[in-house]
């Protein structure tokens, strides 16, 4: 039997590094994972030759431990629409999808938040996250607007959001986690705590303000976000720790904005 798992992606509303509270919006970019019994262990990360497979192997192992099952040999195939190391929650999406595939293979149900916490633990174990990424994993797994307390792996709230177009501007470079100036982020704790009460009703404004802070910290030019806002975007800002820029637009307006931004883009929508 082949187990299959799917997860969406997400973009940042409020970066969790400064104060421990993070917020994301789910987007429709997908990660798919398939696992089936095999002789030995084979992992295929489609379109990502040479990429380290430690994270996905860890997700398989920890899920088997959690459900008390054994799978000595398996073939795991993972494909994703989400570019890595861009601030688009690719690692969280992969963890969610792989764990869901293992659960599906054995026909085991798990509470969605429990499965998300399992993936967050794997990401921490493999050191692919700074904050614990609980906000990222919830955005990918649950969709909608989420806010989390990453220090407690607790979901503060989840709200549905309207269907918006989302334009993601993909630069030619990535920002590895080792280059993120964590101490400088933490210096903004007061500014970030002041934005937390605005998350439910003012999340579009928070996304834009957060992006301006992150752009400065990451040394990323914020011109694309400002250009998008001038052209009618509802919100725009650097996502994650960068360097990708997420643009939120009215339905049907994404393709127009993508055409005028002058960058490599992916056009998707909220989920």
C-alpha positions in Angstrom: 0.0 0.0 0.0 1.2 3.5 -0.9 0.6 6.2 1.7 0.0 9.7 0.4 0.2 13.1 2.2 -0.3 16.7 1.1 0.5 20.0 2.7 0.1 23.6 1.6 2.6 26.4 2.0 2.4 29.7 3.9 3.7 33.3 4.0 4.6 35.3 7.0 2.4 37.9 8.6 4.4 38.3 11.8 7.9 36.9 12.2 8.2 34.9 15.4 11.9 35.6 16.2 11.5 38.9 18.0 8.8 38.0 20.6 7.9 34.4 20.2 4.5 35.1 18.7 4.3 34.3 15.0 1.6 34.5 12.4 1.2 33.1 8.9 -1.4 32.8 6.1 -1.7 29.5 4.2 -1.2 29.6 0.5 -2.1 27.0 -2.2 1.4 25.9 -3.2 1.6 22.2 -2.5 4.0 19.6 -1.2 3.1 15.9 -1.9 4.7 12.8 -0.4 4.3 9.2 -1.2 5.7 6.3 0.8 5.5 2.5 0.1 7.3 -0.6 1.4 10.6 -1.5 -0.3 13.8 -3.3 0.1 16.1 -0.9 1.8 15.5 2.9 2.1 15.2 5.1 -1.0 14.4 8.8 -0.8 13.7 10.9 -3.9 13.3 14.6 -3.5 11.9 15.4 -6.9 13.6 18.3 -8.6 16.1 18.8 -5.8 19.1 16.6 -6.7 21.8 16.6 -4.0 19.6 18.1 -1.3 20.1 16.6 2.2 17.3 14.0 3.0 17.9 14.0 6.8 14.7 15.9 7.5 12.4 13.6 5.6 14.1 10.5 7.0 13.7 11.9 10.5 10.0 12.6 9.9 9.5 9.0 8.9 11.4 7.6 11.9 9.7 9.8 14.5 6.3 9.2 13.1 6.8 5.4 13.2 8.0 5.8 16.8 4.9 7.9 17.7 2.4 5.3 16.3 4.3 2.2 17.4 4.8 0.8 13.9 7.7 -0.5 11.9 8.7 0.0 8.3 12.3 -1.4 7.8 12.5 -0.5 4.2 10.6 2.1 2.3 10.6 4.2 -0.9 9.7 7.9 -0.2 9.1 10.4 -3.0 8.6 14.1 -2.2 7.7 16.8 -4.7 7.0 20.4 -3.9 6.1 23.6 -5.6 7.7 25.6 -2.9 11.3 26.9 -3.5 13.6 26.2 -0.5 15.4 28.8 1.7 13.2 31.6 0.6 10.9 32.2 3.6 8.0 30.2 2.1 7.9 27.5 4.8 9.2 24.7 2.5 10.6 22.6 5.4 7.4 22.8 7.4 5.3 21.8 4.4 7.6 18.8 3.7 7.4 17.7 7.3 3.6 17.9 7.3 3.3 16.0 4.0 5.8 13.2 4.9 4.1 12.6 8.3 0.7 12.5 6.7 2.0 10.0 4.1 3.3 7.6 6.9 0.0 7.9 8.8 -2.0 7.2 5.6 0.1 4.2 4.8 -0.8 2.6 8.2 -4.4 4.0 8.2 -3.7 5.8 11.5 -5.5 9.0 12.5 -3.7 11.7 14.5 -5.0 15.0 15.8 -3.8 17.7 13.2 -2.0 19.8 15.9 -0.3 16.6 17.3 0.9 15.8 13.8 2.1 19.4 13.3 4.0 19.3 16.6 5.6 16.0 15.6 6.9 17.7 12.4 8.1 20.8 14.4 10.1 18.5 16.6 11.7 16.9 13.6 12.6 20.3 12.2 14.2 21.3 15.5 16.1 18.0 15.7 17.5 18.6 12.2 18.2 22.3 13.0 16.4 23.7 10.0 14.4 26.2 12.1 15.2 29.2 14.3 11.9 29.7 16.1 10.6 26.1 16.1 8.4 27.0 13.1 5.1 26.1 14.8 3.5 29.2 13.2 4.8 28.1 9.8 3.7 24.5 10.2 0.2 25.5 11.3 -0.1 27.9 8.4 0.9 25.1 6.0 -1.2 22.4 7.7 -4.3 24.2 8.7 -4.6 27.0 6.1 -6.2 30.4 6.9 -4.7 33.0 9.2 -3.0 31.5 12.2 -1.2 33.0 15.2 0.9 30.9 17.5 3.0 31.1 20.6 6.1 29.3 19.4 7.6 29.1 22.9 4.7 26.8 23.9 3.8 25.2 20.5 0.4 26.6 21.2 -2.2 27.8 18.6 -3.5 31.2 19.7 -6.1 31.4 17.0 -7.0 30.4 13.5 -9.3 32.4 11.3 -10.6 31.9 7.8 -9.4 34.6 5.3 -11.0 35.7 2.1 -9.7 34.3 -1.2 -6.8 36.6 -2.3 -4.4 36.2 -5.1 -0.8 35.8 -3.7 2.2 36.8 -5.8 5.5 35.5 -4.6 8.6 37.3 -6.0 11.6 34.8 -6.0 15.1 36.4 -6.0 18.1 34.7 -7.5 19.7 34.1 -4.0 18.6 32.4 -0.8 19.4 33.3 2.9 20.6 30.3 4.9 19.4 30.1 8.5 23.0 30.4 9.7 23.1 34.0 8.2 20.0 35.2 10.0 20.9 38.0 12.6 18.8 36.6 15.4 20.1 39.0 18.1 19.1 42.0 15.9 15.6 40.5 15.5 15.2 40.2 19.2 16.0 43.9 19.7 12.7 44.6 18.1 10.7 42.6 20.7 8.7 45.7 21.9 7.7 46.7 18.4 6.6 43.2 17.6 4.6 42.7 20.8 2.8 46.0 19.9 1.6 44.4 16.6 0.2 41.2 18.1 -3.2 42.7 19.1 -3.7 43.8 15.5 -3.3 40.4 14.0 -7.0 39.4 13.7 -8.4 42.6 12.2 -5.3 44.2 10.8 -3.2 41.3 9.5 -2.7 42.8 6.1 -1.2 46.0 7.6 0.9 43.8 10.0 2.2 41.8 7.0 3.4 44.9 5.3 5.0 46.4 8.5 6.7 43.1 9.3 8.1 42.9 5.8 9.7 46.4 6.2 11.4 45.3 9.4 12.7 42.1 8.0 13.9 43.7 4.8 16.1 46.0 6.8 17.4 43.3 9.0 18.1 40.9 6.1 19.7 43.6 4.0 17.1 43.1 1.3 15.9 45.9 -0.9 12.2 46.5 -0.1 11.5 48.2 -3.4 9.4 45.3 -4.8 7.0 45.4 -1.9 6.6 49.1 -2.1 6.2 48.9 -5.9 3.4 46.3 -5.4 1.6 48.5 -2.9 1.8 51.5 -5.2 0.3 49.4 -7.9 -2.7 48.4 -5.8 -1.6 45.4 -3.7 -3.5 45.0 -0.4 -0.3 44.0 1.4 3.3 43.2 0.6 6.5 42.3 2.4 9.4 40.0 2.8 8.3 36.6 4.1 10.1 34.6 6.7 13.7 35.8 7.0 13.7 36.4 3.3 14.5 37.0 0.6 11.2 36.2 -1.1 8.5 38.9 -1.1 4.8 38.0 -0.7 2.2 40.2 -2.3 -1.5 39.9 -1.3 -3.9 41.1 -4.0 -7.6 41.2 -4.8 -8.8 38.1 -6.7 -7.9 38.4 -10.4 -5.3 41.1 -9.8 -2.3 38.8 -9.1 -1.3 38.3 -12.8 -1.3 42.0 -13.5 0.9 42.7 -10.5 3.2 39.9 -11.4 3.6 41.4 -14.8 4.8 44.8 -13.6 7.1 43.8 -10.7 10.0 42.8 -12.9 11.0 39.7 -10.9 10.6 35.9 -11.2 7.2 35.3 -9.8 4.8 32.5 -8.7 1.1 33.4 -8.7 -1.0 31.4 -6.3 -3.8 32.1 -3.8 -4.7 32.0 -0.2 -5.8 28.6 1.2 
